[in-house]
Amino acid sequence: MRKPSVIVRVPASTSNLGPGFDTLGLALKLHNQISVRETDEPVIERVDSQRNSTAANAMSREAASAFFKRSQIKPHGAQIEVKGELPVSGGLGSSVTVRLGIVYALNELNGRPLGAAAMLDLVTELEQHPDNAGPALFGGFVVAGIINGAVHYRRFSVPATVKFVVCCPEYEVATEKARALLPKQVPLRDAVENLRRVALITAIFATGDYTLLRGLFDDKLHQPYRQKLTPMFSDVVTAGVEAGALGGWLSGSGPAIVCITEQKERAVAEAMASVYAKLRIRCQTHILTADNDGTRVKRS
């Protein structure tokens, strides 16, 4: 007898949005598909192209184990397959798509013992911060933080008139390596400057007057330090803004760079890509809108 299976579609997510370190995130219409099939063998097995990757297998087993422990469901074996459009270690939440996709699919297979808030808490524990997990699960723009041990969040839809131009150079940046560059302490004035910008960005996404975002994405806490791993960051954002974008940011740890615009999105994409072209660095550009649906079961 064929064992039950579930396929879920998980959107990419861009996090931080400049000053909103580990707090702000937004889901984008670029997706990974996670298939989970129950098996008789009591093992978690990856069967996709990353099946020989020690890190990919470990991530999958960790997510499955965390689900069974949190849900108190008796563990069972599963075959996991990951397909999709997201570059690994590209700054668009690829690890979240895998962790969340496995947790979400196992939750469906086992009668939905976990609600959405519980799944968010669980995936945040696996990721250690909710800025990708929140938008990947719920869609839209999400502001989220761990408060007294629980994830608190608010979510807002983003209209299709707002475009996100994503420039992905063809190299990887490991999150752990990027975080190792961050200082343990920052000047008070830098922290206050970021707080101002985060408050304004959140209010603007909540109210919808996106033209007011211009000039708000500068950051003092992480982008200046991570630029060592993505040295063309400032030039790429400047090129996008000069072509018509409202602003831009390093997506997660990078190397993906995102510019937001309500006009001339193709010109913005060409301008961003031209910076890499001059250096003969290959990159892909995507003109995307926000994914307001979040993670969903794929129906046949």
Buried (B, 14 or more C-beta within 10 A) or exposed (E): EEEEBBBBBBBBBBBBBBBBBBBBBBBBBBBBBBBBBBBEEEEBBBEBEBBEBEEBBEBBBBBBEBBBEBBEBEBBBBBBBBEBBBBBBBBBBBBBBBBBBBBBBBBBBBEEEBEBEBBBBBBBBBBEBBBBBBBBBBBBBBBBBBEEEEBBBBBBEBEEEBBBBBBBBEBBBEBEBBEEBEEEEBEEEBEEBBEEBBBBBBEBBEEEEBEBBEEBBBBBBBBBBBBEBBEBBBBBBBBBBEBBBBBBBBBBBBBBBBBBBBEBBBBBBBBBBEBBEEEEBEBBBBBBBBBBBBBBEEEE
